[in-house]
């Protein structure tokens, strides 16, 4: 069985697992305690914070550790909206954002905020000019993902951030960076991002760890009340082992990013070419997207049927994103891109990792042909 669902989660690096196990066994102190055990845990957190900051080119005191990207996105969006509500109650985003962003702004909408969902084009991308055009005098926040988690579409975050800061400097800019880090170049400060979210388990780190970059001078209302951990923005005892594991995974991913991007792009382009040549399938990803994601549809077949057929043929893929894959609803991302309901309901995502080889790609291509051959007679009945 070959695993092609790295956009959902990844197997941790062996070095990450060993490091975490050692810390859990020997460095179990609470980093807030002032005795020796606590001091040693605090030192580990300090080094991890410095390491995480270095990988994205920001200052260590701008890093807030969280339980993952869902918490980071919630803290960025709700924390900013609540803190700066005196400036206005208007938020800008797109209809193709990850559920943790999309549902956060919908919740704010229920609380009285006004939300503008900028439409994407057929590739799933918006322009910086579209974002700026949507800005109003009461706009407090723009939230835009770097790489789409379903299709791999890349938004122009650098152009958007610079255009916003030049023309609307009081508007905060949040980037959901979960699917971009370790795959494409990342530079939140250069992008003029005020807030930037990451999750460790997408880059072969542990589940349950993430971070939020909060630019110096930006204030947020905490979502969790309690202790003064994480600059007072995230109460609760830090999980030292997970955070150190994340820091190690971020360092490895940064070191390997250029090689990963070039090597995996070759496999992705090869599989995209195969899909494009199969009449029953429709490509939803484009060649200018992220190097690790291929999204396609089998409009005449239910997505779960196609998925389980591929699984029987030895290839594990996914439908929609992991957080939405158990939903029977058509993908709102594909619908926003202008795909019809059949296409949006029959979507499948292939996502590669650094362990994949040419032989794995060949196996996947063979499985795709076999899947269509097996399911073709059932098309009219499904």
C-alpha positions, 0 to 999 in steps of 0.5 A: 500500500502506497500513501499519497495523502501527505496534504492530510498528514505526514509520517513524522521524521524518525529523528523527530520521533526520537527527539520527542521520546527523549524529551518526554522521558527526561525533560518532563518539567513544566516550563512555567515552574522556577525549579530546575526541571522547569528551567530546563523545559523553558530552555528547550522552549526558548531554543525551539522558538528561536529555531522556528522563527529562523526558518520563516525569517522572523523574530523569536518573540513573534512566535506563539505556540499553539495546538495546530493550524486550526487554533492558529487560524482561529486566534489570528482571525477572531483575536484580531477581529475582537481586538480591532473592532473599534476600527470596523467590523469588515473582514475579507477572505475567499470562498476556498479557504480551509474550514478553520478560516471559513468557519471562523469568519462565518462565526464572526458574521453571526456575531455581527461582522460583515464578510466579503468572500472574493470570488476565485477564477477557474484556477482557484486564484484571486488577484491582489487587485481584487483584494485591494478593491474589496477593502473598505474604510471599516475593513480590519482584516484580510485572510488569504491562504498561501496554498489551497489544501485541496487543489494546490492553487497558489495565491499571490500573497507577497503581491497582496501583502505589499499592495495592502500595506501601501494602500491600506496600512491599517488593514491586518493581513493574515496568511494561512501557510499550512500547505506552503511551508516546506514546499515553496518559498516562505517569507512572511515578513517580506510579504508584509504579513501581520499573522502567519499560521503553521501546523507541524504534522503537515511537514513530518512533525507531530500532531498537536503542535502549531504556531502563529507568527504575530508581527511585533506591534499587532495585538490579539484578544486571547481565545483561551484564558488562564496563565500568561504562557505564550506572551499572554496569548495562549494560556496553558502549559506548553507541550515541550516535546511536541514543540521541540519536535515541530522545531526540528521538523521545520528545520529539516523541511527548510533545508530540503525545500528546494530539492523537494520542490524540484523532485516532487514537481517532476512526479506531480507533472507526470501524474497530471499528464496521465490524468489529462490523457484519461477521458473520464477524468478532469484535472482541477489542479494547474501546473503553476500550483504547489508541487505536491498536490494533484486534484482531479474529478471523476464526474460520473462516479462518486468520489468515495467509490473511486477512492476505495477502488484506488485503495484496493489497487494499493494507492491511498488518496483522499476526497476533498480535504481531510477535515471535510472528507467524510462529508457527502456534500460537493466540494465548496472549493470546486464549486467556487472555481466554477465546476459543476456539481458532478465534478465537485462531488467526484473530486479526488486529491493526490498529495506527494511527500519527500519519500515518493519515487518514480516507481511510486508515480508509475504505480499510481498511474497504473492504478488510475488506469485500472480504476477507470477500467473497473468503474467504467461499466458502473458509470451510468448506475452510480 
